[in-house]
Amino acid sequence: MVGNLSEEHRRWILKTYWKYENAEAVRRIQENEFHLPTPSLFTIYHIPDRFETTNSFANELEHGRPRMTLIQDNEMKVALIFVNSRKKSGKLGIPRISLQRLIYQLHLKPY
């Protein structure tokens, strides 16, 4: 739920939590004022904790291997080579997963 909240909403939750120091009170006030689905108690507790440790409302960075950017140059290379010869598409120097993603985005069929 934290990922779906805007920065303004997170700031409001933080201020309200610091004012009342009660997550359930924050949920009740939000429900009455905004008429939106309320975040979980974990989310309400997590926002002040994250702000105190990082001084930021931003989401945490993603972990793991970064995705290869699907730039238009790669799209054009894949489209031209894949249409002419599917066997040569492996020699582009593009990771297999990125190649499959590009093929899907270009609405090409692997057969």
Secondary structure, 3 states (H helix, E strand, C coil): CHHHCCHHHHHHHHHHHHHHCCHHHHHHHHHHHHCCCCCCHHHHHHHHHHHHHHCCCCCCCCCCCCCCCCCHHHHHHHHHHHHHCHHHHHHHCCCHHHHHHHHHHCCCCCC
